[in-house]
């Protein structure tokens, strides 16, 4: 049979300028440390812009805090290596 899924909590739309966001994050860290993904997803206007254009934030050019946060989150949940294997000299 299937194993029981491991549930995780992902704190999104984190805005460090809002005091309540820090209060909620601290509560989640204290109460659900095992389940909480350690990287909160910061808020950005790119979400609204991407949604309005029917695309994801990853389809937009440039860097953003949210792209970085989601990338870090994914690497935490599903450890992967994106480094391509080295090509042997003379194999090209």
QUIRA-V106574 format. One record per pair of residues at least 12 apart in sequence whose ideal C-beta (glycine too) atoms are under 6 Angstrom apart, sorted by sequence separation. I is the first residue (numbers start at 0). GAP is how many residues later the second one is. D is the distance in whole Angstrom. If there is no record, write none. Layout:
i=I gap=GAP d=D
i=I gap=GAP d=D
//
This chain:
i=10 gap=14 d=6
i=45 gap=18 d=5
i=43 gap=20 d=5
i=43 gap=21 d=6
i=43 gap=22 d=5
i=8 gap=23 d=6
i=41 gap=23 d=4
i=8 gap=26 d=5
i=13 gap=26 d=4
i=7 gap=27 d=6
i=8 gap=27 d=5
i=9 gap=27 d=5
i=41 gap=27 d=6
i=13 gap=28 d=5
i=14 gap=28 d=5
i=40 gap=28 d=5
i=7 gap=29 d=5
i=10 gap=29 d=4
i=11 gap=29 d=4
i=12 gap=30 d=5
i=38 gap=30 d=6
i=38 gap=33 d=5
i=38 gap=34 d=5
i=36 gap=36 d=6
//
